[in-house]
Amino acid sequence: MIETPLLPALASGSLVGLVLGLIGGGGSILAVPLLIYAVGVRNPHVAIGTSAFAVAVNALAGW
């Protein structure tokens, strides 16, 4: 199981959600660096996939 620091993950997700809500796009641009540097995801491929999934779910929820 991958251990992720909860507070940086929640803060990063909230920031990306706020930006998506304000401007309607660009979440992946913010999510990948935040996942790598703030949350501590070591594999960039995992960060890219996770951000794409999270942005897609967020877009579907707001549709």
Secondary structure, 3 states (H helix, E strand, C coil): CCCCCHHHHHHHHHHHHHHHHHHCCCHHHHHHHHHHHHHCCCCHHHHHHHHHHHHHHHHHHCC
